[in-house]
């Protein structure tokens, strides 16, 4: 489980930039470290079909850790 930190470039952005390739169509997803701490730079590059909204109850402490992970990236 993780939190989306970055979206793939839009088609317009991809046309403007010279460094975008077909492999850049992935979402940047921040994850917690092995101990559940948000104080990490751990992340995954995930294709859109592999993303889905969690359908079950998420513990408040996990929600808080993921929110902190997201805030840590936004700074």
N, C-alpha and C positions, 0 to 999 in steps of 0.2 A: 504494500500500500504506500502511496506517495502523494505528492501534491504537484500539480503542473506549475512549473516555473517559467516556461517559455514556449511559445508557439512556433511552428514552422514559418518560414517567410511566406508572405502572400505572393501570388504570381507577379504582382506589380513590383514588389520589393525584389524578387528574384531577378526580374528583368533589369532593374537598376544596378544590381550588384554583380560584379564579375566573379565572385568567389563562391557562388551558390551552385551546388551540384544536385543530382537526383537523390543522393543520400542525405540531403538536408531537409527532407520532408518529415522529420521526426519531432516529437514533442520532448522538451526537456522536463524530466520529472525528478523532483527532489525526494530523496528517501532519508530515513533515519539511519543512524549507524547501528551496528549489530546489537548494541545495548538499548536501543530505542531513543537515543539522544539526538536532538535536532542540531547540536553543535558539530556539524560535519559538512563536508563538501560532496558527500556521496550523492550520486545521481545516476539516472538511466536515460537512454535515448529510446523513446517508445513510439512505434507506429500507431496511427489513429485507431485501427481496428483492435488494438490491444488495450485501449483505454475504455473504461466503463465506470459508471457511477456506482458507488457502494450501495447495496440494497439492504444491508443489515445495520443494526445499531453499532455505532463506533463509540468506544469508551471515551469519556470526556478528556482523560489524560492523553490519549492518542491524538484526539482532535487538537488539543492544545499544543502538543509537540509538533504536529504537522503545520499548524498555524505559525508557530515560532520558526520552523524551518523555512517557510515561505517568506516571513518577514526578514529573516537573515539574508535571504537572497536579494530581496528588494532594496537593501541598504546600499 
